[in-house]
């Protein structure tokens, strides 16, 4: 059994204690986006113990009457953004330099709940992060779902995906493998061992779990030849990969569809070639799930640029919220505002996919961690369900 | 009004280029056909459809109904050229330096279908290439045979595990360092650091493989390591060994090592082959002669002492040593057809020269059932040349891979 770092227990304890005494919170806005395809006008959510307990008309009158009501008026309330695999600038602690093959290392062990970069995520509407081992290792380790918080970050899921890498970063001239051939051979040998019976050490066991479907296999691959190698491995060992980077994805589009691959794209930039800017649209047309990765402060711009280049708004918003949650099998807790999910949301003064819409506030687990309180000041007020649909 | 020559050429090229490569039959008439391994046919007819050659013959060869006819009067059609030792442009990643003995790594894993060297190869009539791992390791890994174009990367592959590359000489020992009491802070503090060490590494690997083979005689299911498994395939004659050796001493070492462990090896680059002709004849070895036109020594270890001679290729032919002409790892190599041209200038017959870049390498690589010659049933890989391809002024007007004119795709 894995030992959890002490801060996890502390954080959990604090959250439990807070939950016992916290009052329910009703947050209202002109538009509440529960999920990209489910938008309520003059909507509301009821937050209880850090989770979305009820939405819209489902909020019981009694609970509403007792809750603190926060009304953001003419704004949009959207699920918090989910930042897919990222080291949050902590490469030094998330790339075990002595070996290239370390699939059993856990990113959660290197999680610093007080890290400045983590605290800055809510300013970009990011409420959850797939903390991931660095792509500098061929098999980096196991990722974790973590959240920023007012009183330090917390771990939402201690073990999520297993991170592999075939990029140039993983081919280190000072330790094996130094080449893509060597990296492929390393992974092929390990997967073959994992597929055979129950032998091997804890590293092979992690791959065996992944092949058994209990965690997603994420492969960093940018260039055509890296993507082909990743897809070959996926086909050979029968898994549906999540590919990170995927600059040359368009060149392997039919195989991405055929092998049910999902993509984490590098953030779009205005200076990119049109073909790159249109890649999200092409992926959406082909039915390949994708989300945006990279720096937190680039996520929204990436989605906006994708929309400008033909992507429909629902898919773009999903790429910031629900899709990464689904991609990493965390949709039960993050990525939407359905009952049972964490009360992680951002408030914008308009459609978040219009750059003119100001970012007003961000909440994580029902606690405001960025931005302004609603005005007028929240006080327990009777509320009717009339405005909630 | 007389059109400038280049416009005339362009128009002719366009005509041939227009020849479609769909399922519909196409008939190329009035060309001189170099079949590969057989005498040429004057005023010949080549019929293709669906990416395959339907028929090859004289002027009376029947054309299928509804076929598109392309007049190739004055032109020569050859099989698509086959480069048996090809250097990809993006080859920085072709050496797995984590170990000196890496028989099991596959160059196919790192071969970029968009590599720009394929485009250059196609432009000069090369439709199939044999790509091997680099020469920085004693045993570098598995080579593959691919076409220079494919509708998708998978369709380019003709043979996944085509060869095992071994390298003699000082190239694999470059950069390695001896431990002399200092701090070991690099993987390159290792053997070999000398030519002797290179051979020692290879010998030890084959020794281990031989031992594994002997142990497994009564238990064929015993799983060897991936590297040993590859080496045992070489020992059993199931996989072709290609030893890159340039200078006399390295060629002799390559032959000695092969004899010691009882495997056959092709000698690659082999710039000093002219010095060891007797040994080549005695061992019935095949030579992949890299860039016969080059006067500089191949590889990064410039001090290896090879002595390239223009006459080598003709000497191999005279002594009956099987050989093919390649561009090899020599940066000074010309296009493959021009290397054949150079060989003709130095005493090789045109037939031998063309066979050495078409049918012979196809046989050597075990792909002659698919490509390397013009015969019914084979892949429609061929080149329409403006004139005799061994004429310096000849250009490849259209280059067809699986029937598709890949020059027209640019």
Interface residues (C-beta under 8 A of the other chain):
Chain A: X171 X173 X174 X175 X176 X177 X178 X179 X180 X181 X182 X184 X185 X189 X223 X224 X225 X228 X229 X232 X251 X254
Chain B: X93 X94 X95 X96 X97 X98 X99 X102 X104 X105 X106 X107 X109 X110 X111 X112 X113 X114 X133 X141 X152 X153 X186 X187 X226
